[in-house]
């Protein structure tokens, strides 16, 4: 079996601290698949300009794919290969957020991203929730649910970094200025805590000119307990998680929710909103709130009581399992064509 993995150049080789969850998925799948099967990467797209995107599409359109058994788009892309023989096309669907939010893709790009999914011979959905959403689009072919994995280093011995004495730290890691991540709602709920011995650290990338970030900055200036930390360096990510007493993730919805699993892998309780759309397999053991955080004592006692159980549950989301299931999907797809 020979597989061609297609993704953006940035996802394969860009600054790891700036790539999204899709970029991390891309690198892990390629790194691990090539150890198991004959897998090659094809960094086809650049997001730097419309010209580079169009050039990538043309380049992909005229390439000869006849030597491959499977073409795997690691995320939906405006890509239309000229099919030859029995080549199978599979797409990983991480979410359908590009259809919903103001910071989403333009309508034309939305349509070609949808075409990327709907024209595939099979879809790998990163969660049961995404499988249901793809089915609602009217997709009739095979859908394999394959949860992404958590890197092995997240299961190393715990090293709690409580360097601020009695200060209790709630933390967030993710894009700060995303409408979907809803950090402002998280800040509004955090501010209801009157305790002065608690802080809310916000780690992640942002556009300083965005209206969402300007609002976050304004709130942090009013309340010094809210701290904007900037991007979370990849080589410090575990240290950052370990410094939290709880992970507060105010997102509206997630296709999978990798930061939740990463935090739980470190034994850290995760707080989400009850009305958030998060896959059940990920948020099963989250603390779910409406418009008020639990007391700090309850947060701390939950972490002490269930920390090891959280780590045990998170361990099922391993890259070893993910890669095995991806290869099984490839084999199943090829066998169905015979």
C-alpha positions in Angstrom: 0.0 0.0 0.0 1.4 3.4 -1.0 -0.2 6.5 0.5 0.2 10.2 -0.3 -0.5 12.6 2.5 -1.6 16.1 1.4 -1.6 19.2 3.6 -0.5 22.8 3.7 3.2 23.6 3.7 2.8 25.4 7.0 1.2 22.4 8.6 4.1 20.1 7.5 7.0 22.5 8.3 5.9 25.8 9.8 6.8 27.2 13.2 5.2 24.6 15.6 4.2 27.3 18.1 2.0 28.9 15.4 0.3 26.0 13.8 -3.2 24.9 14.7 -4.4 21.6 16.0 -4.6 20.5 12.3 -0.9 21.3 11.9 -0.1 19.1 14.9 -2.3 16.3 13.6 -0.6 16.6 10.2 2.9 16.2 11.6 2.0 13.4 14.0 0.2 11.3 11.3 3.0 11.7 8.8 5.8 11.0 11.3 4.1 7.9 12.6 2.6 6.5 9.4 5.8 6.5 7.5 7.2 4.1 10.1 4.4 1.6 9.5 3.6 1.9 5.8 4.9 3.5 2.5 3.7 7.0 3.2 4.9 10.2 1.5 4.0 13.8 2.2 2.9 16.4 -0.4 2.9 20.0 1.0 0.7 21.4 -1.7 -0.7 24.7 -0.3 0.6 27.9 1.1 -1.8 30.3 3.0 0.4 33.3 2.4 -1.6 34.7 -0.6 -4.4 33.9 -3.0 -1.8 33.5 -5.8 0.2 30.8 -3.8 -3.1 29.0 -3.1 -4.2 29.0 -6.7 -0.7 27.9 -7.8 -0.9 25.0 -5.4 -4.3 23.9 -6.8 -2.9 24.0 -10.3 0.2 22.1 -9.3 -1.9 19.4 -7.6 -4.3 19.2 -10.5 -1.6 18.3 -13.0 0.4 15.9 -10.9 0.4 12.2 -11.7 -1.1 10.2 -8.9 -1.1 6.8 -10.6 1.6 5.3 -8.4 -0.5 5.7 -5.2 -3.2 3.5 -3.8 -4.6 6.2 -1.5 -4.6 10.0 -1.4 -5.3 11.3 2.1 -6.1 14.9 2.6 -5.2 15.5 6.2 -7.8 18.3 6.3 -10.4 19.5 3.7 -8.6 21.4 0.9 -9.5 22.9 -2.5 -8.0 19.9 -4.3 -9.4 18.0 -7.3 -7.0 15.2 -8.4 -7.3 13.6 -11.8 -8.2 10.1 -10.8 -6.6 7.1 -12.5 -7.3 3.4 -12.0 -8.3 2.4 -8.5 -6.8 5.3 -6.5 -8.9 6.1 -3.4 -9.4 9.5 -1.9 -9.9 10.0 1.8 -10.3 13.2 3.8 -9.9 13.9 7.5 -12.8 16.1 8.7 -11.7 18.0 11.9 -14.8 20.2 12.0 -17.2 22.2 9.9 -16.5 25.5 11.6 -15.5 27.1 8.3 -19.3 27.2 7.6 -20.3 28.9 10.8 -18.1 31.8 12.1 -17.3 35.3 10.9 -13.6 34.5 10.9 -14.3 31.6 8.5 -13.3 31.1 4.9 -14.9 33.2 2.1 -18.0 31.5 0.5 -16.1 30.2 -2.5 -13.5 28.5 -0.3 -16.3 27.1 1.8 -17.8 25.5 -1.2 -14.6 23.9 -2.4 -13.8 22.7 1.2 -17.2 21.0 1.2 -16.5 19.5 -2.2 -13.3 18.1 -0.7 -15.4 16.2 1.8 -18.4 15.3 -0.3 -16.2 13.9 -3.2 -14.1 11.7 -1.0 -14.4 7.9 -1.2 -14.3 7.9 2.6 -14.0 10.4 5.5 -12.1 10.1 8.7 -14.0 12.0 11.4 -12.0 13.0 14.5 -15.0 12.4 16.8 -18.5 11.0 16.9 -19.8 14.5 16.8 -18.1 15.3 13.5 -19.3 12.0 12.1 -22.9 13.1 12.8 -22.3 16.5 11.3 -20.8 15.0 8.1 -23.8 12.7 7.8 -26.2 15.7 8.1 -24.5 17.2 5.0 -25.9 14.2 3.1 -22.6 12.3 2.8 -23.5 8.7 2.0 -20.1 6.9 1.8 -18.1 5.4 4.6 -17.1 7.5 7.7 -14.5 6.2 10.1 -14.2 7.8 13.6 -10.6 8.1 14.5 -9.8 10.2 17.6 -6.4 12.0 17.4 -3.8 11.0 19.9 -1.9 12.7 22.7 1.8 12.6 22.6 3.6 10.2 24.9 5.4 13.0 26.8 2.0 14.0 28.3 2.1 10.8 30.3 5.5 11.3 31.9 5.6 11.7 35.7 3.9 14.8 37.0 5.9 17.9 37.9 3.7 20.4 39.5 5.1 23.9 39.3 3.3 25.9 42.0 5.7 28.8 42.1 3.3 31.4 43.4 2.7 30.2 46.9 -1.0 30.1 47.7 -2.1 31.6 44.4 -4.6 29.3 42.6 -4.1 29.3 38.8 -6.8 28.7 36.2 -5.3 28.4 32.8 -6.4 28.5 29.1 -4.4 27.4 26.0 -5.8 28.2 22.6 -6.4 30.9 20.1 -7.3 34.1 22.0 -9.2 36.1 19.4 -11.4 33.3 18.0 -15.1 33.9 18.2 -15.6 30.2 18.7 -13.2 29.9 21.7 -15.3 32.6 23.5 -12.5 33.7 25.8 -14.5 36.8 26.7 -17.3 34.8 28.1 -14.7 32.9 30.1 -13.3 36.1 31.5 -16.8 37.4 32.4 -17.5 34.2 34.4 -14.0 34.3 36.0 -14.5 37.9 37.2 -17.5 36.7 39.3 -14.9 35.1 41.6 -14.1 37.6 44.3 -11.1 35.7 45.7 -7.9 37.7 45.2 -5.6 34.6 45.5 -6.6 33.3 42.0 -5.4 34.2 38.5 -6.5 33.3 35.0 -3.6 32.8 32.6 -4.4 33.1 28.9 -1.9 31.3 26.6 -2.2 31.4 22.8 -1.8 33.3 19.5 -3.8 36.4 18.6 -4.1 39.3 16.2 -3.5 42.4 18.3 -5.8 44.4 15.9 -8.8 42.1 16.3 -11.8 43.5 18.2 -12.0 40.3 20.3 -8.4 40.7 21.5 -8.8 44.4 22.2 -11.7 43.5 24.5 -9.6 40.8 26.2 -6.8 43.3 26.7 -9.2 45.9 28.1 -10.5 43.3 30.6 -7.0 42.3 31.6 -6.1 45.9 32.3 -9.2 46.3 34.6 -8.5 43.1 36.5 -4.8 42.2 37.1 -5.8 38.6 37.9 -6.3 38.1 34.2 -2.9 37.6 32.5 -2.2 37.5 28.8 0.8 35.3 28.4 1.2 35.0 24.6 1.9 31.9 22.5 2.7 28.7 24.5 6.1 27.4 23.4 5.9 23.7 22.3 8.9 22.8 24.5 7.2 24.4 27.5 3.7 23.1 27.0 3.7 20.4 29.7 5.4 22.8 32.2 2.6 25.3 31.5 -0.2 22.7 32.0 1.5 21.5 35.2 1.4 25.0 36.6 -2.4 25.1 36.4 -4.7 24.0 39.2 -7.5 23.8 36.6 -7.9 24.2 32.9 -10.8 26.6 32.0 -11.9 26.1 28.4 -14.8 28.4 27.5 -15.1 27.2 23.9 -18.6 27.2 22.2 -17.8 24.0 20.3 -14.9 21.7 19.4 -14.4 19.1 16.7 -12.4 17.1 19.1 -10.9 19.2 21.9 -7.3 18.2 22.1 -6.4 20.7 24.9 -9.0 19.0 27.1 -7.3 15.7 26.7 -3.8 17.1 27.1 -4.9 18.8 30.4 -6.5 15.6 31.7 -3.4 13.6 30.7 -1.6 15.8 33.3 -4.2 15.1 35.9 -5.7 18.6 35.7 -9.5 19.1 36.1 -11.1 20.7 33.0 -14.0 23.2 33.3 -16.3 23.7 30.3 -19.7 25.2 29.8 -22.8 22.9 29.8 -24.1 24.4 26.6 -20.8 23.8 24.7 -20.8 21.3 21.8 -17.9 19.1 22.7 -17.6 15.4 21.8 -18.8 13.2 24.6 -15.8 10.9 24.4 -13.6 14.0 25.3 -15.7 15.9 27.9 -17.0 12.8 29.8 -15.1 13.8 32.9 -15.1 17.6 32.6 -16.6 19.9 35.2 -19.6 21.4 33.4 -20.9 24.9 34.5 -23.6 27.3 33.4 -22.6 30.9 34.3 -20.6 30.5 37.5 -17.3 28.7 38.4 -17.2 26.1 41.2 -15.7 27.3 44.4 -11.9 27.2 44.5 -12.1 24.5 47.2 -14.2 22.3 45.0 -11.9 22.8 42.0 -8.8 21.8 44.1 -10.5 18.8 45.8 -11.7 17.5 42.4 -8.2 17.6 41.1 -6.8 15.8 44.1 -9.5 13.2 44.1 -9.7 12.4 40.4 -6.3 13.4 39.0 -5.1 9.8 38.4 -8.5 8.8 36.9 -8.3 11.6 34.5 -4.8 10.5 33.4 -6.0 6.9 33.0 -9.0 8.0 30.9 -6.8 10.3 28.7 -4.4 7.4 28.0 -6.9 5.8 25.6 -6.3 8.7 23.2 -2.9 7.5 22.1 -1.2 8.0 18.8 -0.5 4.3 18.6 -4.3 3.6 18.6 -4.9 6.4 16.1 -2.4 5.3 13.6 -3.6 1.7 13.9 -7.2 2.8 13.2 -6.1 5.0 10.2 -4.3 2.0 8.6 -7.4 -0.1 9.3 -9.5 2.5 7.4 -7.1 2.4 4.5 -7.2 -1.4 4.3 -11.0 -1.5 4.6 -11.3 1.1 1.8 -9.0 -0.8 -0.5 -10.7 -4.2 0.2 -14.1 -2.7 -0.6 -12.9 -1.8 -4.1 -12.0 -5.4 -5.0 
